[in-house]
Structures are given as structure tokens and as C-alpha cells.
Amino acid sequence: MNNFSTRAGWYDRNCRDCPRLSTFLDDVKRKNPDYFCRPVPPFGDPQAQLLIVGLAPGLKGANATGRPFTGDHAGILLYQTLYKFGFASTPESISADDDLQLQNCRITNAVKCLPPQNKPIGSEVNNCRKFLLKEIDDLPTGGVILALGSIAHTTILRSLQLPVKNYPFSHTGVFPLHSDLQLLSSYHCSRYNTQTKRLTTPMFEKVFEIARNLLNHA
């Protein structure tokens, strides 16, 4: 049994606030009737202290399966690492119907719908910000927000109305936020980053060592 997190305000399955994204999803659905092709819900523990924020669903990944980072290359390293550090019950996310459970961890995206060419535009990021802000507001004291990539990092800061220039993105960077929350940033675990060695397995595991230590000392 999977653990989708759909508390009020976190997600709207029927959201069509972004015309470009809605039209694109309709087109993808016609070509791929078995794909999920809706806003993708958060996945994980509703009461988690660790919130992982990606950018947006991938065409053959979350957009197809309905679960973040599932079905494409980007999720391989992520779920292996979550398992190693005790945040996941298994090291692989196969489908939205498998038995994987996340423990004290939840995964979400800054933009819930698949964007053309994997590139959301500013208005789409802004429209989806209300869902991310609600998830952040519901984090318990001492929570950690892990941004995967610079766009997620920036979106988190803008959601909280914090000046981006005061929180420069850096891999393994840690920034205190309000309400005793902390922002931890990492290069995205994309195929490009892992194949070019911009992000290696030890580098990514270091991020989760930091996350675990932050949570242990919260």
C-alpha cells in the first residue's frame, strides 16, 4: 500500500490553473491513454519532518506513474539513498501501486504538472506555489526542506517571501528559515547530473547525512 499525502491545500487533482500545462497534459493523455497525466500528488509521510522538493514531473516518470521520481532515471539514486538512510522501506520505487513506504519523509514537486520540454514558465511556478507553501507551513518544528536543484531552491525561498540573494544555492548548503525550519540544497539527481558526474553517489549521500544530522539535533 502506498502512502500518498493529499491533505487539504497540498494538492488539487483537478487543477487546470495553467492553460499551457493543461493543454499539454490533454495532448499527452491522448497519445498515452495509460499515463497518469494529472497534477502529481506528494508522496510519503503526511507528518514527515523531511520534505524533499523537486522541480516537476517527468514525461515517462511521475507523469506516467502518478508518483514523484518514479518511472525514470532521476528516481533511481533518490530512492536508493532514501533506503540507505532509513527514510524508505525499499530501495526502489516501481509504481504507485507497489508496497514502498516513506518514513519521516515526503516528496513533492514545485510544479505538480508535466511541463513541455521539462521547463515550466514563471507563471506556472507561481500558480503552483500555493500548494508548496501549504506543505511547508504544515511541517513540524525542526523540519528540513531539501531542495533538489537551484529552481526548487529558489521557488521555496520565493514561496516564503525570502530574498533569494541572501540564500545562494550551493550543493550541501544549509540555511535557517522561519519556525525553526532549515533549507538544505543539493544538485538534482537527474540523468544528466549523474552521468556527467556533477552529482556522484557519495555527494548525494552526503546530503542525506546532513539531513539526518539536522533532524537528529532538531
C-alpha positions as CSV (number, residue, x, y, z in Angstrom):
1,M,0.0,0.0,0.0
2,N,1.5,3.4,-1.0
3,N,1.3,6.4,1.2
4,F,0.1,9.4,-0.8
5,S,-0.1,12.6,1.1
6,T,-3.1,14.7,0.0
7,R,-4.0,16.9,2.9
8,A,-6.2,19.9,2.2
9,G,-4.3,22.6,0.4
10,W,-1.4,20.4,-0.6
11,Y,-2.7,19.3,-4.0
12,D,-5.7,19.6,-6.4
13,R,-6.1,16.6,-8.6
14,N,-8.3,18.6,-11.0
15,C,-6.3,21.8,-11.1
16,R,-6.2,23.5,-14.5
17,D,-4.9,26.9,-13.5
18,C,-2.2,26.8,-16.1
19,P,-3.6,26.7,-19.6
20,R,-0.4,25.7,-21.3
21,L,0.2,22.8,-18.9
22,S,-3.4,21.6,-19.1
23,T,-3.4,21.6,-22.9
24,F,-0.1,19.8,-22.9
25,L,-1.4,17.1,-20.5
26,D,-4.5,16.6,-22.6
27,D,-2.3,16.0,-25.6
28,V,0.0,13.6,-23.8
29,K,-3.0,11.7,-22.5
30,R,-4.5,11.3,-26.0
31,K,-1.2,9.8,-27.1
32,N,-0.6,7.7,-23.9
33,P,-4.0,6.7,-22.5
34,D,-2.4,4.7,-19.7
35,Y,-0.4,7.6,-18.4
36,F,-1.5,9.4,-15.2
37,C,-1.4,12.8,-16.9
38,R,-2.7,14.9,-14.0
39,P,-1.2,17.0,-11.3
40,V,1.1,14.6,-9.4
41,P,0.4,14.4,-5.6
42,P,3.0,14.4,-2.9
43,F,4.2,11.0,-1.8
44,G,5.2,10.0,1.7
45,D,4.6,10.5,5.4
46,P,1.9,13.2,6.0
47,Q,3.7,14.1,9.3
48,A,7.2,14.0,7.9
49,Q,10.0,16.2,9.2
50,L,11.9,15.9,5.9
51,L,10.2,17.4,2.8
52,I,12.0,16.8,-0.5
53,V,11.2,19.3,-3.3
54,G,11.9,18.5,-6.9
55,L,11.0,20.7,-9.9
56,A,8.3,19.0,-11.9
57,P,7.1,15.5,-13.1
58,G,9.0,13.9,-15.9
59,L,7.1,12.7,-19.1
60,K,7.8,9.0,-18.6
61,G,8.3,9.2,-14.9
62,A,5.9,10.8,-12.4
63,N,3.6,12.0,-15.2
64,A,3.2,8.4,-16.3
65,T,3.1,6.6,-12.9
66,G,1.5,9.3,-10.7
67,R,4.3,9.1,-8.1
68,P,7.1,11.6,-7.8
69,F,10.5,10.4,-9.1
70,T,9.1,7.0,-10.2
71,G,9.5,5.5,-13.7
72,D,12.5,7.4,-14.9
73,H,16.2,7.7,-14.2
74,A,16.0,10.6,-11.7
75,G,14.4,8.4,-9.1
76,I,17.0,5.6,-9.1
77,L,19.6,7.3,-6.9
78,L,17.0,9.1,-4.8
79,Y,15.1,6.0,-3.6
80,Q,18.3,4.0,-3.2
81,T,19.7,6.8,-0.9
82,L,16.4,7.2,1.0
83,Y,16.5,3.5,1.8
84,K,20.1,3.6,2.9
85,F,19.4,6.4,5.3
86,G,16.3,4.9,6.7
87,F,13.7,7.0,5.0
88,A,12.3,4.3,2.7
89,S,11.1,0.8,3.2
90,T,12.7,-0.5,-0.1
91,P,15.4,0.9,-2.3
92,E,13.3,1.1,-5.4
93,S,10.1,2.8,-6.5
94,I,8.5,0.7,-9.2
95,S,4.9,2.1,-9.5
96,A,2.3,3.9,-7.5
97,D,0.8,0.5,-6.6
98,D,3.9,-1.1,-5.0
99,D,4.5,-1.5,-1.3
100,L,7.0,1.2,-0.9
101,Q,6.6,3.4,2.3
102,L,8.5,6.5,3.2
103,Q,9.3,7.1,6.8
104,N,9.5,10.7,8.2
105,C,10.0,11.8,4.6
106,R,7.7,13.2,1.9
107,I,8.5,14.0,-1.7
108,T,6.8,16.8,-3.7
109,N,7.4,19.0,-6.7
110,A,7.4,22.7,-7.0
111,V,5.3,22.3,-10.2
112,K,2.8,19.5,-10.0
113,C,2.1,19.1,-13.7
114,L,4.4,17.9,-16.5
115,P,5.7,21.0,-18.4
116,P,6.7,20.9,-22.1
117,Q,10.4,20.1,-22.5
118,N,10.6,19.8,-18.7
119,K,10.7,23.6,-18.4
120,P,7.9,25.3,-16.5
121,I,7.5,29.1,-17.1
122,G,7.4,31.6,-14.3
123,S,3.6,32.0,-14.2
124,E,3.2,28.2,-13.8
125,V,5.7,28.1,-10.9
126,N,3.8,31.0,-9.3
127,N,0.4,29.3,-9.8
128,C,1.6,26.1,-8.1
129,R,3.3,28.0,-5.2
130,K,0.2,27.9,-3.0
131,F,0.4,24.1,-2.8
132,L,4.1,24.1,-1.8
133,L,3.6,26.9,0.7
134,K,0.9,24.9,2.4
135,E,3.1,21.9,2.7
136,I,5.9,24.0,4.1
137,D,3.5,25.6,6.6
138,D,2.4,22.2,7.8
139,L,5.9,21.0,8.5
140,P,6.6,20.3,12.2
141,T,9.1,22.5,14.1
142,G,12.6,21.4,13.4
143,G,11.7,20.2,9.9
144,V,14.1,20.2,7.0
145,I,13.3,21.1,3.4
146,L,15.6,19.5,0.8
147,A,15.7,21.3,-2.5
148,L,16.8,19.2,-5.5
149,G,18.2,21.8,-7.9
150,S,18.5,25.5,-8.0
151,I,15.0,26.2,-9.3
152,A,13.4,24.2,-6.5
153,H,15.7,26.1,-4.1
154,T,14.6,29.5,-5.5
155,T,10.9,28.5,-5.5
156,I,11.0,27.5,-1.9
157,L,12.5,30.9,-0.9
158,R,10.0,32.9,-3.0
159,S,7.2,30.9,-1.5
160,L,8.3,32.0,1.9
161,Q,8.8,35.6,0.6
162,L,12.5,35.5,1.4
163,P,15.2,37.3,-0.6
164,V,16.9,34.8,-2.9
165,K,20.1,36.8,-2.8
166,N,20.5,36.1,0.9
167,Y,20.3,32.3,0.3
168,P,22.7,31.5,-2.6
169,F,22.2,28.0,-3.9
170,S,25.1,25.6,-3.2
171,H,25.3,21.8,-3.1
172,T,25.0,20.8,0.6
173,G,24.2,24.4,1.6
174,V,22.2,24.8,4.8
175,F,20.1,27.8,5.6
176,P,18.0,28.5,8.6
177,L,14.4,29.6,7.9
178,H,11.5,30.7,10.0
179,S,9.7,28.5,12.5
180,D,12.9,26.6,13.2
181,L,12.9,25.1,9.7
182,Q,16.1,24.6,7.7
183,L,16.7,24.6,4.0
184,L,19.2,22.1,2.6
185,S,20.1,22.2,-1.1
186,S,21.5,19.6,-3.5
187,Y,22.2,19.2,-7.1
188,H,19.3,17.5,-8.8
189,C,19.6,13.7,-9.2
190,S,18.9,13.9,-12.9
191,R,20.3,11.6,-15.5
192,Y,22.5,14.4,-16.9
193,N,23.9,15.3,-13.5
194,T,24.7,11.7,-12.5
195,Q,26.1,10.7,-15.9
196,T,28.4,13.7,-16.1
197,K,29.5,13.2,-12.5
198,R,28.3,16.6,-11.5
199,L,26.5,14.6,-8.8
200,T,28.1,11.4,-7.6
201,T,26.6,8.8,-5.2
202,P,28.9,9.9,-2.4
203,M,28.0,13.5,-3.0
204,F,24.3,12.7,-2.8
205,E,24.7,10.5,0.3
206,K,26.5,13.4,2.0
207,V,23.3,15.5,1.5
208,F,21.3,12.9,3.4
209,E,24.0,12.6,6.1
210,I,23.5,16.3,6.7
211,A,19.7,15.9,6.6
212,R,19.8,13.1,9.1
213,N,22.1,15.1,11.4
214,L,19.8,18.2,11.2
215,L,16.8,16.1,12.1
216,N,18.6,14.3,15.0
217,H,19.5,17.7,16.5
218,A,16.2,19.4,16.0
